[in-house]
């Protein structure tokens, strides 16, 4: 028998959590047609997976690729890291539904919250839609390389219904406005949205300093929306939330309870604090309570401490107060900034002003340089913070910072451990059965950092080196479990008859590469990207889209609109 493709000789880790088995996989018409010994069968294309693992494609539950797909249908850097299906529209920030008069507002909202230029968004997307279904049609027409699943956002529907009042802390929608909000949500799910997203995070603000629409929504509003989610999409439809647990802990948990009671799959962005067990025991108990009787509550989290990359690309710790540093960072290119640092007079002043600023003194113990090796130093051994390096050298942290910037010619970046800095607490949280370690924020904050290599960090650092998960469990979390949360049909596992979204991975040599700052956005805008090593092939719908970190011409992705419900 002849097939379109055979992946031969690999260890198949099927995404269920089961141990891997030696087997071949045949692919025809975008589906897996055989798994087993296919040594006697032929194929138009054969991928030799000897000594490699073969896994389902990864399902990324938290991206902001809503705009980027317009000018980058390959959806980098996610596609460099084994992702074959991306969930867009998180944190309440989406581009539909929208009336024509509000196009610019939604673009500016994305810029304010997710650090993507509004001008780039306006130029990079056609803006031909009004309804959410029309937006999905547009994404489909762009021929993405990966599969796309969409959430309708709170900011879009609330602003559409309430206008400028939607951002006022003391204002709630009247009955007419609430009916309009819920009608738009219900219609969006009927047109193919997998669910709804909101942000309650107080740092998500619009340009005038107010919080985004939806931040101050009361439980009456969120419950009405959750009911609309069920009416439009059915039981198990997704309610996604980015929360501010520091200020409204009990209110947020009640919102989760209301959602699970109504039948929503509730998904929130979680993590741990630095003290005690970081809240792990509390969340364990809450998860257990909220997942009884068929109810559904899950969380995503970071795979490494994260927050920002400091260096010469865009972000400096001193530019809020020091003119000398503002002038340095205003130079056109990184090479120009390095050249300025070479001047001893300039360098002396920058060090003096940086010390006077004082901000780096407070941050240095949380800044961990990636080094200059091909693979970044994630420093899970906690031996290489900027403070530790400065202490060992007997230098001020500002002097050490400037010295490393100059020696690396501006190529080194310093990872700010803002979230998840207590590794033991974070890893224990990850181990809870309801947690998916995938919060890369692809498409967002592109000028400040990138965690789009989350799957690679998970497998190469947390699994292979640190033992946070076994390999089958790690693969399960970011494939089978993630697909189940979304209600994806015939995706997330390697099974005969299921969609051929597959990775072939050189697991022992899998690694992230150093972050790079490139200017490839519309209007020559800049962003961080991160490539990988070890993904021999990433396959979507039976077509190889990435091969050894190089793109093919294939763009076989689809917009998924039909889900398993009930």
N, C-alpha and C positions, 0 to 999 in steps of 0.2 A: 504494500500500500504506500502511496506517495502523499506527503503532506506539504503545506506551504512552509512550515518551519518545524524543526526539532531542536530542542535544547537537550543535549545529551551528556550523561555521565555526572550530573551534579547531585548534591545533597539537597533534596527538596524539603524545605521548612515551610509548611503549607499555610501558616497564619492562624491555625487553630490553637496553638500552644503545645501541640504534640511534637515529639522528637523528630528530627529530620530522618529521611530515608533516601537511599540511593535509587534514583529513578530518572527516566527520560520523560520529556513533556512534548507532545505534538500540538501544533496550533494550526487551525484552519478557519478562515472567514472570521477572524477576530476572537475566536473562542478556543478554549483548551479542549481538544478532542480525545486525547489519550494521555494517561500517566502510567508508566510502567517500563518494562523492558522493550525498547523499540529498536534494538540493534539490527533487526532484519527489515526495518522499514526505511523508506527514502524520503528526502525532503528537498525542496528547491533551495532552502537555506538551512544550514546547520550551525548552531552555536555550541562549541565545545565547553562544557561547564565542569570538566574534570578538576577536582580539588576546589571547586567553588560551591557556594550555596545558591539555591534558587528560591526566591521568596515572592509572595504577592507584592505588587506595587504598593507603596505607602500612601495612606490617606491622611492628608494634613488638615486638621480640624480648625486651624486658626491662621488664615491669611488675609491680606488686604490687597489682593491682586486685581481688585475690581477695575482699576484704571490701567495698570501696567499691561494687562492682557491686550489692551488696545494698540499698543506700539511694540509689545514683546509677546507674541502668542506662544513662544516657547516657555514663558513664565520662569525665567531664571531669577534667582539661583535655585529655586525649589527643584527644578528638573535635573539639576546636577546631583541631587541627593536622594534619588530613588522615589520621589513623589510622583504618583500617576493620577491622583485625584485631589483637587484642592477645593476647600470650602472657603468661599469669599463672603463678604458682607458682615464680618464680625464687628462687635463693639458698637452696634447701632448705626454705623456709617456706611451708607449705600447710596447709589445713584438713581434709585427708583423706588417707588413711583414718584414722579415729579412733573409739575407743569413747566412750560417753557420759561416762565419768568424766574424760576428757582434753580435753573441749571447752575449758574455761577455760585449761588449760595452753597450747593452741595459740593462743588469743587473746592471752594474755600474751606468748607468744613473738613474735608479730607486733608487739606494742607495743614490746618490748625491741629488736628488730632493725630494724624498719621505721617506728617512730614513728607508729603508729596506735593510738589508745586502745583498750585491751582492753574497757572498758565499752561503748564505741561499737560494737565488733565483736560483742559478745554481744547487744546490743540490735538491731543492724542486720541480722543474719542469722538465719534461722529455726533453724539447727542441727538439721535433721531427718534428716541423713544419717549413715552410718557408712562405707560404702565410697566409693572415689573416683568410681565411676560414679554413685552416688546424689548426690554433691556436684555433678557435672556436670549431672545432671537438675535439681537445684535452681537452678543458674545459668541453665539454659535456661528454667525457669519464671518467672524474674525478667524475661524479655523484654528483654535488653540491646539497645542501639542498635547496638553494634558486634559483630563476630564475636569469639568467645573460643576460645582454644586453651589447654589446661591441662597443666602439669607436676606430677607427684607429687613431694613433697619428702622429702628425707633426714630432716629433723627429725621429721616426722610418723611415718614408718615406724620409725625407730630408737627413738624414745621409746615407741611402741606396743609394740615388741618387748622393750625393755630397761628401761623406766622411768627412774628417776632416774640409774641407772648410765650411761645413754647420754651424759651430759655429762662424765664423769670422764676426764681425760686419759690415764690409764694403763690404761683398761678397753677391751677389745675384745669383741665378741659371741662367745659360745660357739657350737658348731655348731647347736644348736637355735634360738638367737636369730637367727643368720645365715640359717637356713632360713626363719624367719618373715619376716625383712626382705625377702628375695628373693621370697618368695611374694607378699607384698603389692605389691611393685613390679611383678612379672609380671602380677598380676591387674589392677592399675590401668591398665596399658597395654592389656590386653585389653578393658577397659571404656571406653577412649577417651582416655586420657592420651597426649600426643604423645611423652612421654619422662619423664625424671627430673632433678631438680635437687639440688645440694648446695652448701653453703657451707664453705669452709676458711679464711675470713677471720677473723682473730683478734679483730677489733673487733666481730664479731657475737656478742654475749653475752646471757645470760639475766639476770634481775634479781639473782641472787645472785653475779654476776660470772663464772660459768663460761661457757665457750664453748658455742655451740649444739650440739645433737646432730649428729653427722656430722663436726664439725671435726677430731676426732682419729682418724677412721676410717683404718685402714691399707689398704695396697694389696690385701691379700687380700679385704677387705670391698668396696672399690670395684670390684674386678674381678668379684666374684660378682654385684654389682648390675648392672654393665654386661652380663654374660651374661644376667641376668634381663630386662633391657631388650630385648635382641635376641629372646629367647624369647617375650616378651609382645607386642612390637610389630613385630618384623622388622628386617632390615638397614636402617640409616639412621635408626632411632629415636634421639631426642635425649638426650644426656647433657650437662646444663648445669652449669657450675661457676663460683662466685665464689671466687677464690683469694687466698692470701697468698704472693705470689711473693717477698717479702722474706725469709721465714724457711724456706720449703720449696721452693725453686725447682726443684731436680732431681726431688724427689718428685712435685710437681705435673705436671711435664712427663712423667714416667713414667706417671702416671695417664691423661694425654691419650693417650700412645702405646698403652697397654693398650686404651683405649676404641676408638681408630681401628682397631687390629688386629682387634678382635672384630666390627667393622662398625658401631659407633655413629657418628652425627653428633655430634661433640664441639664444644661452644660454650662459650667462656669470656669473662669480662669482662677486657679488657686495656687497656693504655695504655703510657705511656713515662715514663722518668725525666728529670731535668733535665740530667744530665751527658752529654757526648759526643753520640752520636746517640740516646740514651735507650733503647738496646736494639733499635732498629729493624732493624739488619742481622742481629742474632741471630734475631729473630722471623721475618724474611723467610726465612732459611735453614731454620728449624724448620717453618714453614708448607709450604715446598716439599717437605721430606722427608716430612711427615705427610700430604700430599695426593697421594702417588704411588699408582698401582695401584688407584684407586677409593676410597682412604681419604678421610675427611672431617674436617677441622679448620677452625674459623672462630672469629672473635672479634668482640665488639662493643666500642664505646668511646664516650666522651663527645664531643659536638660543640662544647663550649666548656669552658674551665676552670670547675670546679665544686667545691662542697663544702658551702656554707651561705650563707644570707642574714642578715647582721647588720643590726640596726636596732631599731625600737621595737615590732615585731610580737611577737616571742617571744625571739629570741636576742640576747644581749648579750655582749661579750667580757669583762665585768667581774664578772659575778654570782657567780662561784665564790669570790671573796674579799672583795668590797666590799658592806657592808650597805646603803649609800646607793643603790647600783644595784639590789640585790635589791628594796628597797622601791619604787623607781621602776617596775621591771618587774612588780611585783605589783599595781600599780594596774589596775583592771578593763579599761580600754580604751586604745587608742592616743591618743585625744583627751585622756584624763586624764593620760597621761604627757607629752604635749606641754605641757599646762597647767602641770604641775609644772616642766618645763624653763624656762618663762617667768619663774619666780621667780628673780631674780638670786642670792639667797643659796643656794638649792638648786642652781642651775646651777654656781656657783662650787665648792661642795662636791663635786658629781659630777665636775667636771673635776679637782679636786685628788685625789680618791680614784682616779679612772681613771689618772692619771699615776703615783700610788703603786703601783697594781696592776701596771703594767708590761707586761701582756699585749698591749695594742694596739701598743706600740712594736715588738714582734716580728712582729705580723701586718700592719702597715699597708702594707707593700710588696706584700702579696697581696690587699688589699681594694680592689675597684674599684667605685665608686658607679655605679649605673644611671642617675643623673640624673633629671630630671623631664619630659623630653620624652615624647610618647606611646609612642615606641619606646625600649627601654632601650639605653643605651650599653654595648655588650659590650666595648669598649676593646681590640679586636684590634691597635690601633696602639700599645698599651702606653704611653700618655701621661697616664693619668688615675687612677693608683693613689692611695689616700688619702695615702701618704707623699709622692708627687710633688706633690699639691695642697697639702699642709701646708708643704712646703719652699718652694714658689712664693709662698705667702702669708706665710712667716716665722712660722708658728705651730706649736705642739705638735700632734701627731696627734690627741690626745684633744680638744683645743680645736676642731680642725677637724671632728672627728667630731660633737661636740655641736652645733656651729654649723650643720652641714648638716642634722642631725636637726630642729633647731628651725626653720630657714628653710623646710624642706619640709613642716613640720607632721606629721612622722613618716611621710611618704609615700615617702621615699627609702630604698632598700635597698642594702647593700654586698655584692657578690658575692665570696666567699672563694675564691681560686684555689688550692684544695687539690690538685686533680687536673688534669693537663694544662696546667700553667702555662708549660711550654716549648712555645710554639706550633709552632715549626718541627718539633720532634720529633714532636709529636702529629699534625700534618698529614701528615708523612711516613708515620707509622704508618697513618693513615686510608687512604692511597693504596695500601697493600698489598692485593692482590686478594681476600684472605680476610677482610677487615675490613668490618664493617657499622657505620656511624656512627650508632648509635641506642642510647643508654643513659640514658633519661630518668627511670627509676625511678618511673613514674606510680603513684600510690597509696601511695607510701612517703615517709617523712621529710617529711610534708606540713607540719609546723610549722616546719621549718628552711629548706627551699628547694623549688623545683620546676624541673626541667629537662624538663618534659613538652612544651616547645616545641622539642625537639631537631630534628624534621623541618623546622620553619620556620627555625631558626638555620642548619641545614645548607644550605637552599636560598637564603635571603636573604643570609646573611653569608658562609658559606664558599664557596658556588658563585657567586652573582651578583657579589659584591664581591671576594672574595679569590682566586677561581679555583682552589681546592683540587681541585675536580672540574669536569668539564663538566656541563651540565644533564642530558643523557641518562645519564651515568654515575651522578650523584647519585640520580636517580630509580630507576635499576636497583638500587642498593645497598639502598634501603629499600622496594622493592616486589618485583621479580622475584627478586633474590638472597635476600632474607629469606624469601620464600615457598618457595623451593627448599630452604633450610636446614630448614624445618619439614616439607617434603614436602606442601605444600598442593596440592590438586587444583583445577585450573582457576582459580587465583587468582594475583595478582602481576603479570600481564600484561594488556594490552588486546588480546584476541583474540576473534573470533567464536565463540560457543558457551561462552565463559567467564563466570564470575560478574561481574555488573555492580557491582563495588566500585570507585568512580571518584572522582577529584577534578577540579574545574574551578578553575583557579588564575590569578589576575591576578599573574603572576610578577614583573613590574616593580614592583609595589606591595606585594609580599608582605612582611610583617613580623610580629614578635612585639609584643605590647603589654606594658606595665609589669606586673610581678607585683602581685597584689592579695591581701590577707589577709582571708579571709571566715570567718564562723562558720556553716557549713552542714552540719557533721557531726552524727550523733546526739548527744544530750545537749549540744548547742550547742558542740561542739568546733570548733576553728579549724584552718585550713589555708591554704596558698598556692594560688592558681590563676593561670593566665596565658592570656589570650585572644590572638586573632590578627587580622590584617587581610590580605585577599587571597584567602582561600578562598571563592570565589563559591558553591560547592556541594561538599559531601561526600556521596557516594551509597553506600549499602550495599544490596546485593540489589535494585538498581533503584529504591530509595526515597531521596529526599533527607532526610538526618538532620540536617544543619547547613547553613544558608544565610546567608552573610555574618555568620558568628559568632553566629547565632541558631538555637536548636533548633526543629525541627519536632516534630510529634507522633509521627513514625515511629520505631518500635523494631524494625527488621527483622533484627537480628543473630541469629546462630545459634551454638551450641556445636559446633565442628568436631571430629569424632572419627575420621574416616576419612582416611588419608594415603597418599601415594605411597611405597612401600617397595621395597627391592631395590637 
